[in-house]
């Protein structure tokens, strides 16, 4: 066999090509094999091919080579060539005997396809995948049509959905409906033009709770410039949004409290004068029509005066003395007042009061008023029908919890966000001022506590009053 004549046909093969004898010794090589490995023809010829393989590839290659020499079918294996510069070339090697009738005289052909670049890409992809999988930020990847093909564990946790529930679905499965159609049209127009879109969105978890995130959507583009998918990286800002909402609410309460003090002063003085004049006229006339209308005026004055008193109670710190108060007794007193009302005659009040609770430092009358306001709302929610109001007291660390749970009509999400706003009421005109819960909120905040509410339309409401346990008396 003339090695030089072998080179001509091997050089047209678009892979690394070696001609071996039956002992594995290199007889000839093509240009691409020499270029990729960095060796010259003289460096290779006369040496066993496994001398140029990494140790982890030698035994495997020898096994395949022996099978080829035995005349069996073509074999292939992944091998690692040791290049002249010390680096590694990863390749898929095919080993096959050449027919003895041809000019190669029954030699063995080794044809290897360089897969180093492919392996490097695979490694980078695996590293990228692992980074995405381990990141605390929710990540989703969709195909070009917007169907989800990947989500990381953080996305499952944030959304409440499992991977199986998300794969193949459109991200709209999380839609809250808060963003108009035009909003999403602009988003799609941006990312389809292969630009990155960044913004805040409000989604819905599987359990219906809001999920606020800062979202970055980046197009995934292949080697020829075609968009093959989209990567969505979220930063969960739900807790941040809740804190911002609480801050805005507190600031609004503070501003309204300042305004309320001025209104109470400006309205209170003329109202007192009007009330005095009405009483004088009542004593000086016997006309029944006049008496009836004056009585109506008097009732409306009393209603306005009551509203002003509530505004004053909220708008300035209480001057009443705070004292250590038995919460259970305050609850019983409030229930004792409300349960004898006309609307409460068919309502059952269930008390589950924890024994031996520590006392809390509050203005007792004000706290009872808070409980009465909550109970009255519970009674109104039952709309004169039979039902239950369950009251529970318990200790939770350094807090006492008073839980008021009714089986009434519940509160819609829209109204739930406004429930502690002043003058906000869903009751009919003349049945409520919209100040009861607002004032109650202010009183409890003055005590260092908090009021929380949970409700679903048609499934009742739960109000939870939290008060800190203090060890010594002080003025509130």
C-alpha positions in Angstrom: 0.0 0.0 0.0 1.4 3.4 -0.9 0.5 5.9 1.8 0.9 8.9 -0.4 -1.7 7.5 -2.8 -4.1 7.1 0.1 -3.9 10.7 1.1 -5.6 11.9 -2.1 -9.0 10.2 -1.5 -8.8 10.9 2.3 -8.3 14.6 1.8 -11.8 15.0 0.3 -13.4 13.4 3.4 -14.9 16.3 5.5 -13.8 14.6 8.8 -10.7 13.5 10.6 -9.5 10.4 8.7 -6.8 7.9 9.7 -5.7 4.8 7.8 -4.5 2.1 10.3 -3.0 -1.3 10.0 -4.4 -4.2 11.9 -2.2 -3.4 14.9 -3.6 0.1 15.2 -0.5 1.8 13.8 -1.2 4.9 11.7 -0.3 4.4 8.1 -1.7 7.7 6.7 -3.9 10.7 7.8 -5.7 13.4 5.9 -5.1 17.2 6.0 -8.1 17.8 8.3 -6.8 15.3 10.9 -3.4 16.9 11.0 -4.9 20.4 11.1 -7.3 19.6 14.0 -4.8 17.7 16.1 -1.8 19.9 15.3 0.5 17.0 14.4 2.5 16.6 11.2 2.3 13.5 9.0 5.7 12.5 10.2 4.5 12.9 13.9 1.7 10.5 13.3 2.9 7.8 10.9 4.2 4.7 12.5 2.6 5.3 15.9 -0.4 3.5 17.4 -3.5 5.7 17.2 -4.3 5.3 20.9 -1.0 7.0 21.7 -2.9 10.2 20.7 -5.9 9.5 22.8 -6.6 10.5 26.4 -6.3 7.8 28.9 -10.0 7.6 29.4 -10.5 6.8 25.7 -7.8 4.3 25.1 -9.3 1.1 26.5 -12.7 1.8 24.9 -11.1 2.5 21.5 -9.0 -0.7 21.7 -12.1 -2.8 22.3 -13.8 -1.3 19.3 -10.7 -1.7 17.2 -10.4 -5.4 18.0 -14.0 -5.9 16.9 -13.3 -4.2 13.6 -10.2 -6.3 13.0 -12.3 -9.4 13.5 -14.4 -8.4 10.5 -17.5 -7.4 12.4 -19.8 -4.5 11.5 -18.8 -0.8 11.7 -18.4 0.5 15.2 -18.3 4.0 16.7 -17.5 5.5 20.1 -16.9 8.9 21.6 -13.1 9.5 22.0 -10.9 12.3 23.3 -7.8 13.1 21.2 -4.8 14.7 22.9 -3.9 17.6 20.6 -0.3 18.7 20.3 -0.9 21.9 22.3 -2.2 19.8 25.2 -5.9 20.5 24.7 -8.5 17.9 24.1 -10.5 17.3 20.9 -13.7 15.4 21.5 -14.9 13.3 18.5 -17.2 10.6 17.5 -15.0 7.9 15.9 -16.2 5.4 13.4 -14.0 2.3 12.9 -14.5 0.0 9.9 -12.3 -2.5 7.9 -11.7 -1.7 4.3 -12.3 -4.5 1.8 -9.1 -6.4 0.9 -9.9 -6.2 -2.8 -9.4 -2.4 -2.8 -6.1 -0.6 -2.9 -6.0 -0.3 0.8 -5.1 -3.9 1.2 -7.6 -4.7 4.0 -6.5 -1.8 6.3 -8.7 -0.2 9.0 -10.3 3.2 8.5 -10.8 5.5 11.4 -13.1 8.5 10.6 -13.8 10.9 13.4 -16.2 13.8 13.6 -15.1 16.8 15.7 -17.8 17.5 18.3 -15.8 19.7 20.6 -17.9 22.8 19.7 -21.1 20.9 20.1 -19.9 19.6 23.5 -18.9 23.1 24.6 -22.4 24.3 23.7 -24.0 21.4 25.5 -21.9 22.2 28.6 -22.8 25.8 28.5 -26.5 24.9 28.1 -26.3 22.5 31.1 -24.6 25.2 33.1 -27.2 27.8 32.0 -30.0 25.3 32.8 -28.6 24.7 36.2 -28.2 28.4 36.9 -31.9 28.9 35.9 -33.0 26.0 37.9 -31.3 27.1 41.1 -32.1 30.8 40.8 -34.5 32.3 43.4 -36.2 34.3 40.6 -39.1 32.7 38.8 -38.1 31.8 35.2 -40.2 30.6 32.3 -39.2 29.8 28.7 -41.8 29.6 25.9 -41.6 28.6 22.3 -42.1 31.1 19.4 -45.9 30.7 19.7 -45.9 31.5 23.4 -46.4 28.0 24.8 -44.5 27.3 28.0 -41.7 24.7 27.5 -39.7 25.2 30.7 -40.3 26.6 34.2 -37.9 26.5 37.2 -38.8 25.5 40.7 -39.0 29.2 41.8 -41.7 29.7 39.1 -43.7 26.7 40.4 -43.4 28.1 44.0 -44.4 31.6 43.1 -47.3 30.6 40.8 -48.7 27.7 42.9 -48.8 25.6 39.7 -46.8 22.5 39.2 -44.5 22.0 36.2 -46.9 19.5 34.7 -49.8 22.0 34.9 -47.7 24.7 33.1 -45.8 23.0 30.3 -47.7 23.4 27.0 -49.9 26.1 28.4 -49.9 29.8 27.5 -48.6 32.2 30.3 -52.1 33.7 30.2 -53.0 30.9 32.7 -51.7 33.3 35.3 -53.6 36.4 34.0 -55.3 38.5 36.5 -57.3 40.4 33.8 -56.0 43.7 35.2 -54.0 44.5 32.1 -56.0 45.5 29.0 -55.7 43.7 25.6 -53.8 46.7 24.2 -51.1 46.3 26.9 -50.3 42.8 25.8 -50.4 43.7 22.2 -47.6 46.2 22.8 -45.6 43.6 24.8 -45.9 41.1 21.9 -45.0 43.7 19.3 -41.9 44.6 21.2 -40.6 41.0 21.7 -41.5 39.8 18.2 -39.3 42.6 16.9 -36.5 40.9 18.9 -36.4 43.7 21.5 -36.3 43.1 25.3 -39.5 44.2 27.2 -39.3 45.2 30.9 -42.2 46.2 33.1 -44.4 45.4 36.1 -47.4 43.0 35.8 -50.1 41.7 38.1 -50.8 38.0 37.8 -52.9 35.6 39.8 -51.6 32.5 41.7 -53.4 29.2 41.4 -55.1 30.0 44.7 -56.4 33.3 43.4 -54.0 35.5 45.4 -52.3 38.4 43.5 -48.8 37.9 42.2 -46.9 41.1 41.4 -43.6 40.7 39.5 -41.1 42.8 37.6 -40.9 41.0 34.3 -38.1 40.9 31.7 -39.0 39.1 28.4 -36.0 38.4 26.1 -36.3 36.9 22.7 -34.3 33.7 22.1 -32.7 33.9 18.6 -31.0 31.0 16.7 -27.9 31.2 14.6 -29.7 32.4 11.5 -31.5 35.2 13.4 -34.9 33.5 13.7 -36.8 33.9 17.0 -37.3 30.4 18.4 -38.7 31.3 21.8 -38.8 33.8 24.7 -37.3 33.8 28.2 -39.3 35.5 30.9 -37.4 36.4 34.1 -39.6 37.5 37.0 -38.7 39.3 40.3 -41.5 38.7 42.8 -42.5 42.0 44.4 -45.7 40.9 45.9 -44.6 41.6 49.5 -43.1 44.9 48.4 -46.5 45.9 46.9 -48.3 44.9 50.1 -45.9 47.1 52.2 -46.3 50.0 49.7 -50.1 49.6 50.0 -50.0 49.7 53.8 -47.7 52.8 53.7 -50.1 54.6 51.3 -53.0 53.6 53.5 -51.3 54.9 56.7 -50.4 58.2 55.0 -54.0 58.5 53.7 -55.3 57.9 57.2 -52.9 60.5 58.7 -54.0 63.1 56.1 -57.7 62.4 56.6 -57.3 62.5 60.3 -55.8 66.0 60.1 -58.6 67.1 57.8 -61.2 65.5 60.1 -60.0 67.6 63.1 -60.6 70.8 61.1 -64.0 69.7 59.9 -65.1 68.7 63.4 -64.2 72.1 64.7 -65.8 74.1 61.9 -69.0 72.1 61.8 -69.3 71.4 65.5 -69.7 75.0 66.6 -72.5 76.0 64.2 -74.2 72.7 64.8 -74.4 73.4 68.5 -76.0 76.8 67.7 -78.6 75.2 65.4 -79.4 72.5 68.0 -80.0 75.1 70.6 -82.3 77.1 68.3 -84.3 74.0 67.5 -84.8 73.3 71.2 -85.9 76.8 71.9 -88.5 76.7 69.0 -89.8 73.4 70.2 -90.5 74.9 73.6 -92.3 77.9 72.2 -94.7 76.3 69.6 -97.6 73.9 69.9 -98.1 73.4 66.2 -98.0 69.6 65.6 -96.6 70.0 62.0 -93.8 72.2 63.3 -93.1 69.9 66.3 -92.9 66.9 64.0 -90.5 68.6 61.6 -88.4 70.0 64.4 -88.1 66.6 65.8 -86.8 65.3 62.4 -84.3 68.2 62.3 -83.2 67.3 65.9 -82.6 63.7 64.9 -80.5 64.7 61.9 -78.5 67.1 64.1 -77.8 64.2 66.5 -76.7 62.0 63.6 -74.3 64.7 62.4 -73.1 65.2 66.0 -72.4 61.5 66.3 -70.4 61.5 63.1 -68.4 64.5 64.3 -67.7 62.7 67.6 -66.3 59.7 65.7 -64.1 62.0 63.6 -62.7 63.6 66.7 -62.1 60.2 68.3 -60.0 59.3 65.3 -58.3 62.5 64.5 -56.6 63.1 67.8 -55.0 60.8 70.4 -57.3 59.8 73.1 -57.1 61.6 76.5 -58.7 58.7 78.3 -56.6 56.8 80.7 -55.4 53.4 79.5 -55.5 50.5 81.9 -54.8 46.8 81.9 -58.0 45.3 80.5 -59.4 41.7 80.4 -59.9 41.0 76.7 -62.4 38.3 77.4 -64.6 40.5 79.5 -64.5 43.3 76.9 -65.6 40.8 74.3 -68.5 39.6 76.5 -69.6 43.2 77.1 -69.6 44.0 73.4 -71.6 40.8 72.6 -74.0 41.6 75.4 -74.8 45.0 73.9 -75.1 43.8 70.2 -77.0 40.5 70.7 -80.1 42.2 72.1 -80.5 44.4 69.0 -83.5 43.9 66.7 -81.4 42.7 63.8 -79.6 40.1 66.0 -82.6 38.2 67.3 -82.0 35.2 65.0 -78.2 35.2 65.2 -76.3 32.8 67.4 -73.1 34.2 69.0 -70.6 31.5 69.7 -67.8 32.4 72.2 -64.5 30.4 72.3 -62.4 32.5 74.7 -59.0 31.2 75.8 -58.6 31.1 79.6 -56.0 33.0 81.6 -55.1 35.4 78.9 -52.8 38.3 80.0 -54.3 41.7 80.2 -53.6 44.4 77.6 -53.0 48.1 78.1 -55.9 49.9 76.3 -58.7 52.3 76.9 -61.4 49.8 77.7 -64.4 51.7 76.5 -62.7 52.4 73.2 -61.8 48.8 72.7 -65.4 47.7 73.4 -66.5 50.2 70.8 -64.2 48.6 68.3 -65.7 45.1 69.1 -69.2 46.5 68.8 -68.5 48.1 65.4 -67.1 44.8 64.1 -70.1 42.8 65.5 -72.6 45.3 64.1 -71.1 44.8 60.6 -71.3 41.0 61.1 -75.0 41.3 62.0 -75.6 43.6 59.0 -73.8 41.0 56.7 -76.4 38.4 57.8 -79.2 40.7 56.5 -81.7 39.7 59.2 -81.3 36.0 58.4 -80.4 33.2 60.7 -76.7 32.7 61.1 -73.7 32.6 63.4 -71.0 34.9 64.6 -68.1 33.1 66.1 -65.7 35.0 68.4 -62.4 33.5 69.4 -59.6 34.8 71.6 -56.1 33.4 71.8 -52.5 34.3 72.4 -50.0 34.3 69.5 -46.5 35.1 70.9 -46.4 38.6 72.2 -49.9 39.4 70.7 -53.5 38.7 71.7 -55.8 37.7 68.8 -59.5 38.4 68.8 -61.2 36.7 65.8 -64.7 37.6 64.7 -66.0 35.3 62.0 -69.5 35.5 60.5 -71.5 33.4 58.0 -72.8 36.4 56.1 -72.7 37.5 52.5 -69.0 38.3 52.5 -67.2 41.1 50.8 -66.0 41.4 47.2 -62.3 42.0 46.4 -63.1 45.5 45.2 -64.9 46.5 48.4 -62.3 44.7 50.6 -59.6 47.1 49.5 -61.7 50.1 50.7 -63.2 48.7 53.9 -61.2 50.9 56.3 -61.6 54.0 54.2 -63.6 56.8 55.9 -67.2 57.3 54.7 -67.1 54.2 52.6 -70.1 52.0 53.2 -72.2 49.5 51.2 -75.2 50.0 53.4 -78.3 51.8 52.2 -78.4 55.6 52.7 -79.2 56.5 56.3 -78.1 53.1 57.7 -74.4 53.8 58.2 -71.9 56.6 58.1 -69.0 54.6 56.8 -66.9 55.6 59.8 -67.3 52.6 62.2 -64.4 50.5 60.8 -62.3 53.6 60.0 -62.5 54.8 63.6 -61.9 51.2 64.9 -58.8 51.0 62.7 -57.5 54.2 64.2 -58.2 53.2 67.8 -56.5 49.8 67.4 -53.5 51.5 65.7 -53.2 53.9 68.6 -53.0 50.9 70.9 -50.0 49.6 68.8 -52.1 46.8 67.2 -53.7 46.0 63.9 -56.9 44.9 62.3 -57.0 42.4 59.4 -59.8 41.2 57.3 -60.3 38.1 55.1 -63.5 37.6 53.1 -64.9 36.0 50.0 -68.2 37.1 48.4 -70.8 34.6 49.5 -68.6 32.9 52.1 -68.6 35.2 55.1 -65.9 37.4 56.6 -63.3 37.1 59.3 -62.0 40.2 61.2 -58.8 39.7 63.3 -57.9 42.3 66.0 -54.2 42.0 67.1 -53.0 43.8 70.3 -49.6 43.8 71.9 -49.1 42.4 75.4 -47.5 45.1 77.5 -46.3 44.7 81.1 -46.9 48.1 82.5 -49.6 50.8 82.3 -49.1 54.0 80.3 -51.3 56.6 78.8 -52.4 56.1 75.2 
